[in-house]
Amino acid sequence: MMVNSDLLLRSEIRRKPRVCAVSYLNTAPLVWGAVNGPQKGLLDLTFAVPSICADRVVEGDADIGLVPAIEMARHGLEMIPIGIACRGPVRSILLISDRPFEEIRTLAVDSGSRTSVQLARVILARKFGVSPTILTMDPDLVGMLELADAALIIGDAALALDPAEIDMPCLDLGEEWVEMTGLPFVFAAWSGRKENLKPELTELLKASCLYGLGQLDTIIKEEADRRGFSEDLVHQYLTRNICFLLGDEEAAGLALYLEYVRELDGAPAAVTETGIHDQTTGSR
Ligand SMILES: C=C(O[C@@H]1C=C(C(=O)O)C=C[C@H]1O)C(=O)O
């Protein structure tokens, strides 16, 4: 008995950290070191849409995940200051409407999203004075607009659309947020239960990200090819739209977002930060 529990304990200790990353293009730099670089083989890494990343962390199936900001707050998770943020247009969070925004009564949202659904509610309420009913669906613009007045599409599905070719009112919610508040917006960050955010793991994730940021030319070529996007789009997206290192301004943007969501319907607490104390921002 003693021997068995001892073995169990040791295998627990040796088990690789279970990390759930977002499957979209924006996550490639964050995991590049863990997939292709010096951190390769050190993590039990899986990929999923953001809503599933949150579920895996909350249900204990992952130690840490790229968790949508709203879910970090809802579940009292801690975060490390590395994730997906923007300081202007984000390009991949699009709200497309078949009528003026003030007339939206129903909004179909991508089932992979959690943070941007609440961001859409905040922008629609504060700027356009509407509080639509939310319908959760697969990210198919035509199908969404058959059932709702407007559609929220995120991630690679949004990158596959060309906003210039959409003949309907279209909002970039990153741009809307920055215009409204003067602060960056944080969509997701590496996050988990306090006891799982071990310093070695947070250092490893930081090293993987820094490695990725040093390999952007390679990432742009390989990911453009793999995902069927133009290199120009991927270059613009990863070097101008998305920020990866979260600093004090991102923290302020996150706190304000949570306050605005709380004003809409009460609840989410603040998110606490842990692990890495280097507050360099990722703006370029
Ligand atoms: C900017 C993005 O951020 C994403 C949006 C999220 C959300 O809406 O819950 C969560 C994770 C991020 O990957 C995007 O994927 O387009």
The ligand as an ORCA input file, in Angstrom:
! r2SCAN-3c Opt
* xyz 0 1
  C      -8.896     38.162    -30.419
  C      -9.311     36.944    -30.187
  O      -9.331     36.562    -28.890
  C     -10.014     35.392    -28.473
  C     -11.335     35.660    -27.985
  C     -11.853     34.991    -26.911
  C     -13.293     35.132    -26.488
  O     -14.031     35.863    -27.139
  O     -13.694     34.481    -25.505
  C     -11.023     34.131    -26.180
  C      -9.739     33.889    -26.549
  C      -9.052     34.617    -27.619
  O      -8.404     33.733    -28.455
  C      -9.700     36.016    -31.265
  O      -9.573     34.795    -31.107
  O     -10.075     36.481    -32.342
*
